[in-house]
Amino acid sequence: IDRLNRSRNITFEVELSGAPLGDVTEAVQKLPSITNLPPGVKQLALGDAEVMGELFASFGLAMLTGVLCIYIVLVLLFKDFLQPFTILAALPLSLGGAFVGLLVVNQSFSMPSLIGLIMLMGIATKNSILLVEYAILARRGSDGSDGHPVAAPMSRFDALIDACHKRARPIVMTTIAMGAGMVPLAVGWGAADSSFRSPMAVAVIGGLITSTFLSLLVIPAVFTGVDDVGLWFNRLLRRKPK
């Protein structure tokens, strides 16, 4: 009699035969014998399935820690607690593109694709920082070198339009350079283990495309909403009681 955690245990070893581990695990969960377990019987994932669950949990904690670190750095950079949320709004835009890219090329969501998502966090926030920082400086009439005014301050709308116009070129250039560098990995050219590197490259390329085009549309709108919230809080704090 085999026991696990002081309970009687029966172990089933399944050969994947080239199928993704996530698909096999999902198919097992849909089996009638698993969905209708008798009282006192439970299922535990062991082996590679257990490692996969721990891996996804660890990457989720790593991404959450990364977002928190990015927010702290942005608060120190902009000296504001609200504007960093505008930059962090670019992260969902890149994640959606990564998932769509994996779906289009029929790649599984695995550890390499998770590594690609972590890479996307830095690239997507970089694009937003370029837009938001330039918009803030344009409203002040400063070029950012020494903080002194060099032009007439702009309105919020004009500053956002000018930021999208002048920052679109470096954003697009970075996207093209990064995407072109990832193409050989995505198609498996010259890679010793293309099955491992291809999902990472596909996730990065898909996230880059969506974050580049959507950032120029969504980030100015988010900036406007966050700025309105900040102005409302300032008016609320300055209001004197009767």
C-alpha positions as CSV (number, residue, x, y, z in Angstrom):
1,I,0.0,0.0,0.0
2,D,1.5,3.3,-1.1
3,R,0.8,6.4,1.0
4,L,1.2,10.1,0.4
5,N,0.7,12.6,3.3
6,R,-0.6,9.7,5.4
7,S,-3.3,8.9,2.8
8,R,-3.5,5.9,0.5
9,N,-2.2,6.9,-2.9
10,I,-2.5,5.7,-6.4
11,T,-0.1,7.3,-9.0
12,F,-0.9,7.6,-12.7
13,E,2.1,8.4,-14.9
14,V,1.0,9.8,-18.3
15,E,3.2,10.0,-21.4
16,L,2.7,13.3,-23.2
17,S,3.9,12.1,-26.6
18,G,4.7,15.6,-27.7
19,A,1.5,17.2,-26.5
20,P,1.7,20.4,-24.3
21,L,1.5,19.7,-20.6
22,G,-1.2,22.3,-20.1
23,D,-3.4,20.7,-22.7
24,V,-3.0,17.3,-21.2
25,T,-3.8,18.6,-17.7
26,E,-6.9,20.3,-19.0
27,A,-8.1,17.1,-20.7
28,V,-7.6,15.1,-17.5
29,Q,-9.6,17.6,-15.5
30,K,-12.6,17.1,-17.9
31,L,-12.6,13.3,-17.5
32,P,-15.9,12.0,-16.0
33,S,-14.0,10.0,-13.4
34,I,-12.2,13.1,-12.2
35,T,-15.2,15.4,-12.2
36,N,-17.3,12.9,-10.2
37,L,-14.8,11.7,-7.6
38,P,-16.4,9.8,-4.7
39,P,-16.3,11.3,-1.2
40,G,-12.9,11.0,0.5
41,V,-11.0,10.8,-2.8
42,K,-9.1,13.8,-4.1
43,Q,-6.6,14.5,-6.9
44,L,-3.1,15.9,-6.5
45,A,-0.8,17.1,-9.3
46,L,2.7,15.6,-9.0
47,G,5.8,15.6,-11.2
48,D,5.9,18.0,-14.1
49,A,2.3,19.2,-13.5
50,E,3.3,20.2,-9.9
51,V,6.4,22.0,-11.1
52,M,4.3,23.8,-13.8
53,G,1.9,25.1,-11.1
54,E,4.7,26.3,-8.9
55,L,6.4,27.9,-11.9
56,F,3.3,29.9,-12.9
57,A,2.8,31.0,-9.3
58,S,6.5,32.1,-9.0
59,F,6.3,34.1,-12.3
60,G,3.1,35.7,-11.1
61,L,4.8,36.9,-8.0
62,A,7.8,38.1,-10.0
63,M,5.6,40.1,-12.3
64,L,3.7,41.6,-9.4
65,T,7.1,42.6,-7.8
66,G,8.3,44.0,-11.1
67,V,5.2,46.2,-11.4
68,L,5.6,47.4,-7.8
69,C,9.2,48.3,-8.4
70,I,8.3,50.1,-11.7
71,Y,5.7,52.1,-9.8
72,I,8.1,53.1,-7.0
73,V,10.7,54.3,-9.6
74,L,8.1,56.3,-11.5
75,V,6.9,58.0,-8.3
76,L,10.5,59.1,-7.6
77,L,10.9,60.2,-11.3
78,F,7.7,62.2,-11.6
79,K,7.3,63.1,-7.9
80,D,3.6,62.2,-8.3
81,F,1.6,59.2,-7.1
82,L,-1.1,59.4,-9.8
83,Q,0.8,59.8,-13.1
84,P,2.6,56.5,-12.8
85,F,-0.7,54.8,-13.2
86,T,-0.9,56.3,-16.7
87,I,2.4,54.6,-17.6
88,L,1.3,51.3,-16.0
89,A,-1.8,51.3,-18.2
90,A,0.4,50.3,-21.1
91,L,1.1,46.9,-19.5
92,P,-2.4,45.3,-20.3
93,L,-2.0,46.6,-23.9
94,S,1.2,44.6,-24.4
95,L,-0.1,41.5,-22.6
96,G,-3.1,41.3,-24.9
97,G,-0.9,41.4,-28.0
98,A,1.3,38.7,-26.6
99,F,-1.7,36.3,-26.1
100,V,-3.0,37.1,-29.5
101,G,0.4,36.4,-31.1
102,L,0.6,33.0,-29.4
103,L,-2.9,32.2,-30.5
104,V,-2.2,33.1,-34.1
105,V,0.9,31.0,-34.4
106,N,-0.7,28.2,-32.3
107,Q,2.0,28.3,-29.6
108,S,1.3,27.2,-26.0
109,F,1.5,29.5,-23.0
110,S,4.6,28.2,-21.4
111,M,7.7,29.3,-19.4
112,P,9.4,30.9,-22.4
113,S,6.3,33.0,-23.1
114,L,6.3,34.1,-19.5
115,I,9.9,35.3,-19.9
116,G,8.7,37.2,-22.9
117,L,6.0,38.9,-20.9
118,I,8.5,40.1,-18.3
119,M,10.6,41.5,-21.1
120,L,7.5,43.3,-22.4
121,M,6.9,45.0,-19.1
122,G,10.1,47.1,-19.5
123,I,9.5,47.9,-23.2
124,A,5.9,48.9,-22.8
125,T,6.6,51.2,-19.9
126,K,9.4,52.8,-21.8
127,N,7.1,53.9,-24.6
128,S,4.7,55.4,-22.1
129,I,7.4,57.2,-20.2
130,L,8.5,58.9,-23.4
131,L,5.0,60.2,-24.0
132,V,4.1,61.2,-20.5
133,E,7.4,62.8,-19.7
134,Y,7.3,64.9,-22.9
135,A,3.7,65.9,-22.3
136,I,4.5,67.1,-18.7
137,L,7.5,69.1,-19.9
138,A,5.5,70.6,-22.8
139,R,2.9,71.8,-20.3
140,R,5.6,73.5,-18.3
141,G,7.4,74.9,-21.4
142,S,10.6,73.1,-20.5
143,D,12.9,70.9,-22.6
144,G,13.9,68.8,-19.6
145,S,17.6,69.5,-19.7
146,D,17.7,72.0,-16.8
147,G,14.1,72.6,-16.0
148,H,14.2,76.3,-17.3
149,P,11.4,77.4,-19.7
150,V,12.4,77.4,-23.4
151,A,8.9,77.9,-24.9
152,A,5.5,79.0,-24.0
153,P,3.6,76.5,-21.8
154,M,1.0,74.4,-23.7
155,S,-2.4,73.4,-22.7
156,R,-3.0,69.7,-21.8
157,F,-4.5,68.8,-25.1
158,D,-1.8,70.5,-27.2
159,A,0.9,69.0,-25.1
160,L,-0.5,65.5,-25.6
161,I,-0.8,66.0,-29.4
162,D,2.7,67.4,-29.6
163,A,4.0,64.4,-27.5
164,C,2.4,61.9,-29.7
165,H,3.7,63.7,-32.8
166,K,7.3,64.0,-31.7
167,R,7.7,60.8,-29.7
168,A,6.1,58.5,-32.3
169,R,9.3,58.1,-34.3
170,P,11.6,56.9,-31.4
171,I,8.8,54.5,-30.2
172,V,8.3,53.0,-33.7
173,M,12.0,52.8,-34.3
174,T,12.5,50.8,-31.0
175,T,9.6,48.5,-31.9
176,I,11.0,47.8,-35.4
177,A,14.5,47.1,-34.1
178,M,13.3,44.9,-31.2
179,G,10.8,43.0,-33.5
180,A,13.4,42.5,-36.2
181,G,15.8,41.0,-33.7
182,M,13.2,38.6,-32.5
183,V,12.1,37.4,-35.9
184,P,14.9,34.8,-36.3
185,L,14.0,33.3,-32.9
186,A,10.3,33.3,-33.7
187,V,10.8,31.3,-37.0
188,G,13.6,29.1,-35.6
189,W,16.4,30.3,-37.7
190,G,19.8,29.3,-36.3
191,A,18.4,28.4,-32.9
192,A,19.6,25.2,-31.2
193,D,16.3,24.8,-29.4
194,S,13.7,26.7,-31.4
195,S,10.7,25.1,-29.5
196,F,11.9,26.8,-26.4
197,R,12.8,30.2,-27.8
198,S,10.0,30.6,-30.3
199,P,7.1,31.2,-27.8
200,M,9.2,33.9,-26.1
201,A,9.9,35.7,-29.4
202,V,6.3,35.4,-30.6
203,A,5.0,36.9,-27.3
204,V,7.5,39.8,-27.5
205,I,6.6,40.6,-31.1
206,G,2.9,40.5,-30.5
207,G,3.1,42.6,-27.4
208,L,5.3,45.1,-29.2
209,I,2.9,45.6,-32.0
210,T,-0.2,46.2,-29.9
211,S,1.6,48.3,-27.2
212,T,3.1,50.6,-29.9
213,F,-0.1,51.4,-31.7
214,L,-2.4,51.4,-28.7
215,S,-0.1,53.4,-26.5
216,L,-0.4,56.4,-28.9
217,L,-4.2,56.2,-28.5
218,V,-4.9,54.9,-25.0
219,I,-2.1,56.6,-23.0
220,P,-3.2,60.2,-23.8
221,A,-6.8,59.3,-22.8
222,V,-5.6,57.7,-19.6
223,F,-3.3,60.7,-19.0
224,T,-6.3,63.0,-19.3
225,G,-8.4,61.0,-16.9
226,V,-5.7,60.7,-14.3
227,D,-4.9,64.4,-14.6
228,D,-8.6,65.2,-14.0
229,V,-8.6,63.1,-10.9
230,G,-5.4,64.8,-9.6
231,L,-7.0,68.3,-10.2
232,W,-10.2,67.1,-8.3
233,F,-8.1,66.0,-5.3
234,N,-6.2,69.3,-5.3
235,R,-9.4,71.2,-5.2
236,L,-10.8,69.0,-2.5
237,L,-7.7,69.5,-0.3
238,R,-7.6,73.3,-0.9
239,R,-11.3,73.7,0.1
240,K,-11.5,75.3,3.5
241,P,-14.1,74.2,6.0
242,K,-16.9,76.6,7.0
